Amino acid sequence: MNLRNKLIFQYVRQLFGFLLVLLLFLIIAMMGLGWRIMNMQLSIDLSRLDASDLTLKIDYEGERIRVEPEIEKSVARHQGWLQIIDKHGKILYNYRTPADVPSQFGPGEWISYVEDRDASHYHVTHWVINQSEENLIILYGIPAPEKEMMQRLIAAKTGTSKETWDELNKSFSQEKAWYLVYDRTGKLIHQWNHPDASARLDMTEALQNGETEKNVPVRITSRYDTKSDLTYIVGTPNPNYQSGVQETSEDAMVKETFLQIGILLILVVLFAGSWYAWRVGKPLLHMVNWLERLAQGRYEEPIGKKGKPIGRNWRGKEKKSFRVFKEVFDALRHLSETLRSNEKLQQEIEQTREEWITGLSHDLKTPLSSIYGYATFLESEQYEWERKEVSEFGKTIREKSDYMNGLIEDLNLTYRLKNQALPMVKQPVAIVETIRRIVVDMVNDPSSSLHDIEFSANVQSITTEVDPIWFRRIIVNILTNAVKYSPAGTHVLVEIQSVATDQFVVKIADNGPGMDETTLANLFERYYRGGHTGEDTSGTGLGMAIAKQLVLAHGGEITVDSKLGSGTVVVMTFPAVIS
């Protein structure tokens, strides 16, 4: 999988994970809100719950019913009672059921009991729930003292004795209740203990009958007596009234819960966003820091406080957030290693160049000194030089000039080869004969008279197209190098082999002291001057570099095999091509 697909997969997976967590959070928040609303309703009054809420609080297995303690506590707190009846009227469960409540209902009796609100001394609420594929009826009742007070008031009748009314008023005072009686015209004719009795019938107050399920301080019930054309209104204190809990408290709680959920959601998003930015941004920041270090010339991966790379854990393995960018980090490591190697190589080249310039300056200074000296002699008028002496001076000056010119040409040649600006004039050349003559010239050279130079060829003739001047330069440079950096008595073998119809090999081998690894590694580097023995470091340091570049310019290859004490073998492979 390439980097692009990895990034797409990674980001989609993380986004999906974040949305899944967010969805779970919202589901849990909604469940928490429902739980809070149910518990709030349960604490205010059991009658406020829905059938679905009660279903969660009641277990029915066979004929055994288990009601959760929270329900029973709420019933007891409101001084109520609870019954659970099956669909045939059989009571399956009783809790705090008073004696005046039927313990068994016949067919239709419980309906009459529930629907005839005035006949009962209780406020009765009923639900139908389904448990274990059975429909159950739940009856919940709480005392209704205002109904009993209403019956007393109606029984008193208008026109009864004063003692009867005094006794009635006393009973109302004991219950902290009040009553109002209005005639058929709506005029107040009797009232007791009402803090602000209206002289005319207030229909809104009379119509509060049946609102006992609300959390109000006073329960109000009203009755119109058709026989006497009187309207009775009775108010009794609500023993279950909770101060500070308004009827809209559920809405307020929902708003408060949603506000809390919103705040938590913002915090979750901020936290998740920060975590995600850190998780995604940390690898990117690591890349930026790494690139800045590379720009500053520090070619190493940034490390953390513990001295380990930031992208790796304590086991040395790549962290998960960094794995997606593995190709990028691998490329940065390769780039760092390459730059580090190049820097080291550049330093070595600079050092070699400085050494070469020093040596070249010395090589140029020596012939210049000779030229300057002989020129001074010739210029002097104090002495008359003989013609023979002048000729010798001129010969020396010419030789030194030729030497200096050779150095300059070598330097120019290596740069032309480097920039591929050297014109190659190829023509058919007899390779075996050309190399044999070079070897003969080298044998006859006084500088190599103490070496044993041998020539060998497994074919009599090889003709191919080469530049005769530069091809000769290749063989001369390598053969001269073999003679120059080996002691007297060294055996040097120049061998030509035809290895294929389109290739031939030129091998120059000696049994000299060989080269160390440093010399072998830098043998074809420009400006490098080394040797087998380290005794002779004269020269431009360009001979082997020029030889290699000329071999490559002819489409060939060159390899060197050498070890200290085992001699050196230079193998050149050239294409045998005739246009």
N, C-alpha and C positions, 0 to 999 in steps of 0.2 A: 504494500500500500504506500503510495507516494505521500509527500508532506501535505499536499492540498487536501487529499481525501482524509488523511489523518486528522487535520484540523477541523474539517467539516464534521466528521464523525464525533470527535471529541467535544466540540461546542454544542452539537445537537444533543448528545447524550447528557451533557451537563445541564443544558437548558431544560430538557425533559425531566431530569432528576429534580431540578429546582422547582418546576411547575408541580411535580408530584408531591414534593414536600409542602409546597404552598397549599395544594388541594387538601392534603391530610391535615394541615394546620387549620384550614377553614372548617373542615368537617368536625374536627375535635372542638373548635370554638363554638360551632353551632350546637353540638351535643352538650357542651358546657352551658350554653345559654338556655337550652331546653331544660337541663337539670336544675339550673338556678330558678327558672320560672316555676317549675313544678314544686320545688322545695319552698319557694315563696308562697305559692298558693296553698301548699300544704300547711305552712305555718299560720297563714291567715284563717283559712277555713277549708276543710276537706271538700265542701260542696263546689269549690271553684275549679276542681280538677276535671279533666275530660275522661271519658271512658277509656281512651287509649293509655292515659297515664296510669289509671288504676289497673289496667291489664298487666302493666310491667311490675306492679307492686303485689300482685296476688298470684299464687301458684295453686293449681287444682290438679290433683292426681287421684284418680279413682273417686272416692268420697272424702278424701282428706284435703282440707284447704289450709294453706299457710299464708297469712297476711304479714307483710313486713312490719317490723316494730315502729317505723316512722308513721304508718297509718294509725296504728293503735294509740301512739302517743298523741297524735293530732286529735283523735276522737276524745281521748281522756282530757286533753287540755281544754277542749270546748264543751266538756261535760255532756258529750253526746253519746250516742249508741250506734252500733253497726250490725246489720244482718245481711247474710248472703243466702239467696233463695234460688232453688232450681226452677226450671220452667213450669213445673207442676205445682209450685207453691210450697215445696218442702224446704224447711230451713236447714241449711248446711253449716252455717257458722253464726254464732252469737258473740257479741262483745259489748259489755256494759248495757245490755238490754234491760230497761226498767220493767216493773211488774205490769204497768198499764199498757204495755205494747204487746200485741199478740205474739205468742211463741209458735203458733202454727196458723197458716193461712189456708183457707179452703179455696176452691176455684173462684177466681174473681174477687176474693175478699181483699187481697192486698191492693188491688186496683182502686177499690172504693176507699181504702184506708189512705192511699197516697193522694187520690184526687179530691177527696172531701177535706180540704185544708182546715175548715172551721171546726170540724168535729174532733180533730186531734189537738193535743196540747204541745205538739212538736212541729218544728219546721222540718219537713221530710224531703230529702232529695234522693232520687233513684237514678241508677245507670243500668244499662244492659251491656254486658261484656261477653266475649267468647273466649273460653279457656278449654283446651283439649277437645276442640270441636263440640263443646257444650255451651249453650247460652245460659248465663247466670245473671240474676238480678241482685243488685246491691242497694240496700236501703240504709240511708244515713240520716239520723235525726238529732236535732239539738233542741233544748228546751225553748218553748215559746210562751213566756209568762204574760205577754201582752194579750194573748188569746183568752187566758183565764181572767185577766183584768177586764177585758171587753165583756165577757159573760157576766161578771159581777155588775158592771155598769148597766148593761141592758136589763138585768134582773131588778135593779133598784127602781126603775121606772120613774117617770116624772110624776110628781105629786105625792110620793111616799113621805113618811115622817122624817123629821129633822134628824132623829137619832140614826135612822138608816143611812142617811147621807153622811152624817158624821163618822159612822163606822166605816163607810165606804172610803171617805176621804182619808181616814187614818190608815186603812190598808194600802191606799195608793202612796201615802207619805212614806210608809215603811218600805215600800218597793221603789221609792224615789221615782214614781211614775206620775203621769198627769193625764187628764182627760178633758175633752171638749164636747159639748152637746149643742147641736144646732136644730132649730125647728125647720118646718118645710119651706120657710121663706129665706132660710140661710142666716137667721139671726141667732146669735149666741144666747143660750138660756141657762147653761150650767158650764162651769169650768173649775178645774182644781190643779194647783201646783204648776200651771203653765207659765213660764217666765214672760211670755209676750203673746197672750191670747188675742186673736183677731175677733172683732165684734161681728164680722161677717165671715161666712164660710169661705175658707181659702182652698180652692179645689186642688191646687198643687200639693198642699200638705195632705189632703185627704187621699190623693192618688198615690201616695208613697207606700200604700199597702202592697206587700209582696216583695219589697226591696230589702228583705232581711238578710239576703246573701251578701249584701254590700257591707264594706267596713265603715259603718256609720256609728256615731256615738249613741243615737237614740233610734230604737225600732218603733215605727209608727204603723198602726193598723186602723182601718176605718170600716164602718158598717152602716148600712142604711136599713132602718127598720120600717118595713112597708105598713105594719099595723099602726104604728104611732107617727109615721112620717117624720121621724127624727133621724139625724145623722150623728153617729158616735165616732169620735176619734180618740185613740188611746196611744200614749207614748211611754215606752219603758226603756231604761238604760240597757245598752248592749254590753253584756259581760265580756264578750270576745273582742270588743273594740280595741284596736291597737293605735295608740296615739302616734301621729307622724306618718302613718301608712295611709296614703291617699288612694283613692280609687284608681288614679292614673299611675300608680306606682309601677305597674307592670310595664307600661309604656316607658316610664322613666328608666326602669331597670334595663329594658331593651336598648334604649338610647345609650345608657351608660355602658352596657356590655359591648355594643357596637363601637363606641368610642374607645373602649379598652382594646377591643379586637383590632381597631384601626391603628392605634398606637403600637400595639404589639406587631401588627403586620408591617408597619413602617420600620420598626426596629429590626424585624426579621429580614426585611428587604435590604436595609442598610448593612446588617451583619453579613447576609448572604452575598450582597454586592461587594462588600469589602473583602470577604473571604475569596470570592471568585476573582476579583481584581488582583488580589495578592497571589492567588494560585496561578493565574494566567500571566500576571505581570512580572512575577519573580523570575521565570525563565527569560522573559524579554529583557528585564533589567540586567540579568546576568550576561546576556548577549551584548548589551550596550556597554557594560563595564569592561567586558572582554575586548570589544572592539576599541574602546578608548585606550586600554592598556597596549594593544597592538599599535595604535597610532603613536603612543608614547615610546615605543621601542621595547616594551616589556612583553616578551613572547611566551607568557605562561598564563594558564587559566587562573582567574581570581579565586582566592581561597577564603573560607570563613574564619570565624574567631577561633575555632578549634584546630585550625591549620589544615583543614581538609577542603577539597573543592565543594562549593555551595551546592552543586547539582547532585551530590552523592550522599547517601545515608551513611550511618556508622558502619555498615557492612561493606561499604565501598561500591554499592550498586547504585544505579541511576534512580533518582526519585521519580515517582509516578508523573508528577506535573512536568518533569523535564523529558520524559520518554517520547512525548509527542514531537519534540523538536530534536530527536536523536540525530537525524541527518545533518541538521544545522550545526549541532555541537561537534559532531564528527568532522564536519568540514572546517570548523574553527580550530579544532585540535590539529588537523592536518595542516591548516594554514599557519598556525603557530609554530609547528615543527619545521615547516618549510622555511618560514622567515628566520627561525633560529638557525637553521642550517645555512641559509643564505648569508646571514650576518656573520656566522663563523667563517664561511668560505670567503666572504668579502674581506674580513679582517686578515685572513691568510693571504689573499691576493694582494691586499695593500702592503702587508709585510714583505711578501715576495717582490712586489714592485719596487718597494723602497730598497730592498737588498739588490735588486737588479739594477736600479738606477745608480746605486753606489758602485756596483761592479762595472756598469757600463761607463760611468764617469772615469773610473780608474783605467778601464781599457782604452778610452779615448785620450785620457791625459798622458798615458805612456807614449803612444806614437806622436802626440802633439809635442811632447817635450823633446822627442828626438828631432822632429821636423824643425821646431823652434831653435834647437841647438845648432843643427847643421846650417840652417838659414843664417844664423848669427855669424857662424864661421865664414860663410861665403860673403856676407856683407862687410866683414872686417877688412880694412885697407892696410892693416899693420903687417899682414903676411900674404905673400904671393903663393896661392895654392897651385900645385901641379895639376895638369889635366887629368891624370889618373885619379888623384884625390877628389877632384871636383866630380868626376864620373861616379866614384864610390858614394860621395855625399848625395848626388842626384838619385842613385839607385836606392839608397836607404830611404830618402824622402818619398820616392814613388811607392816603395813597398809599404811604408807606414800609411800613405794616402790610400793605397788599395785596401789595406786592412780597415781603415776608418770607413771607406766607402762601402765595404762589405757589411760592416755593422749597420750602417744606415739603411742599406738595401734590405737586410734581414728584417729590420724594424718595419720598414715600409711594406714589405711582402706579407708579414703576418697580419697587418691591419687590412690589407687588400683581400687576403684570404678570409679573414673574419667577416668582412662586408661583402664577400662574394663578388668582388670587383676585379678579380684577376682573369684576364682573357686566356683561354686554353686553346692553343693551336695544335689540334691532334692530327697525327698522320701515322701511317703504318710504320712500325718500328720492329726490328728483329730484337726481341727482348733478351734472348740467351746471349747473343753476341755483344749487345750493349752492356749488360751486367758483367760479362767476362772481361771486357776492356776496362771497366771501372775497377774491378778487382786487381787487374794487372797494374794499373796506374797506382793503386794504393800499395801494392807490394813493392813497387819501385820507389815509393816515397820514402825518404830517409826517416821521417817521423814514425813510420811503422815497420822499420827494418828489423826490429827485435821481436815482432809478433809473427806467429805462424798462421798465415791467411790461406785458406783453401777454398776452391770453387768447385761446385758439383751441380749437375743437371741431369734429370732422368729423361729429357728429350733433347734432340739436337737443335730444334728450331721451334720458336713460338713467335708468331707475328701478330701484333694487335695494334690498335690505334691508341697512342698516348701522345702527350706533349713531350717531345724528346728532352727539352731543357729541364722541365720541372720533374720529369720522371728520373732523370739523372740526379737531380737535386735530392730526391727522396733517398735513393740508394747511398749516395755520398754522405748525407747527414747521418744516417743510421750506422753505416760502416765506420765513419769517422768517430762517432760516439763510442762504438764498441772498442775501437783501438785506443782512444784517448783516455777512457776511464777504466782501463785494465792494465795490469803490470806487464812487464816484458816477459816473453815466453808464452803468453796466452794464445791458445788456439782459437781462431775465428773461422767459422764455416759459413760460406755464402752458398745457399742451395736453392735451385729452381725446380719446382715440381708442377707437372700438368695433372691436375686433379679431376678435371672434367673437360668436355669439349668446349665449354664456354668460360673456363676459369683456369688460372694458374696461380701458384703460390711462390713467393720469394721469402726464404727464411734465412735470417742472419743470427747465428748462435755462437756464444763464446763460453769457455769454461773458467771465466774470471771469478772474482769474488762475489758477484751478484749484487743485488740492491736490497736495502731494507724496505719495510712497508711504506714508510713516509715518502721515500724517493720514488717507489713504484707508483704510489697514488698520485704523485704530482709530476710524473715524468713528462706528460704532454701539456702541462700548464705553461703558459707564457711566463717569462721572466725567471722560471725556476732553474736553478743551477745546482746540481748535485752530482754525486758520482759514486762509484763503487767503493773507493778507498777514502774519499774525502780529501785527497792530497791536491787535486787539481780542480779548482772551481773557476778557471778562466772561461771566457766565452760569453755569448750574449744571453744564453738561457732560452733562445728561441728555436734552436735547431730541431729538437724533437717535436715542438708544437707545429713548426712549419711542415715537417715531414708528415705528421698526421693529417693536417689540413690538405696537403697536396694529395695524399692517398685518397681522402674522401672526395676531393675534387675530381679524381679519376674514377669515382664510383666504386672504390675498393674499401677494404676493411683492414685494420691493424690491431694486433693484440700483442701483449708482452707478458712473458712468464719469467719470473726471476725470484730467487731466494738467496739469502746470504750464504756464501760458500758453495753454491750450486750453479753459478753462472747465470746467463741471461739468454732468452730466446725471443726474438722479434719475428712475428709471422705476419706477412702482408698478403692479402688475397685480392687479385685484380680480375676484372672481367676480360676475357679474350674475345674482343669484338673487332670485326672487319666490316666496314660499311660497303 
